[in-house]
Amino acid sequence: MLRRFWTTWGMLIIGAIFVGLGVMATLDPDPSCHGVAMTPDQTCVEQGRFGRERVSTYEDKQQVNRLVSRAAPVVGVALLAIGGVRVARSRRTTQPA
């Protein structure tokens, strides 16, 4: 089932999500902590997985945002292209000659 999902429409859906994530990161490049904009000297304490606290600096958050804004659209477009080719190929083989 999972393999079938990835070979058909799954890649298109996941690709669109990655493109959307990259666009959102590009439109809002300023780091925030709990919904409030951060200043360059500020640190943020967030609740991580399993209750662990994680301390992030302004520069750390800015670096992650920069990475997401550049990498997510590239990965998304690649998944959209691969998924589109697979869907087109599967539709071409299922049509009667």
ZITAPE-V54236 format. One line per field, one symbol per residue. phi: phi as a letter, one per 30 degrees, with the letter a starting at -180 (. if undefined). psi: psi as a letter, one per 40 degrees, with the letter a starting at -180 (. if undefined). burial: + if it has 9 or more other ideal C-beta (glycine too) atoms within 8 Angstrom, else -. Layout:
phi=???
psi=???
burial=???
This chain:
phi=.ddddddcdddddddddddddddddddbdddbbhicdccecccbccdddhiddbcbcedddddddddddcddddddddddddddddddddddddddd
psi=ddddddebeddddddddddddddddddgehiihfehhiideiihhihaifeiihhiiddddddddddddddddddddddddddddddddddddehi.
burial=----+-++-+++-++++++++++-++--+-+++----+---+-+-+---------+++--++--++-+++++++++++++++++-++--+-------
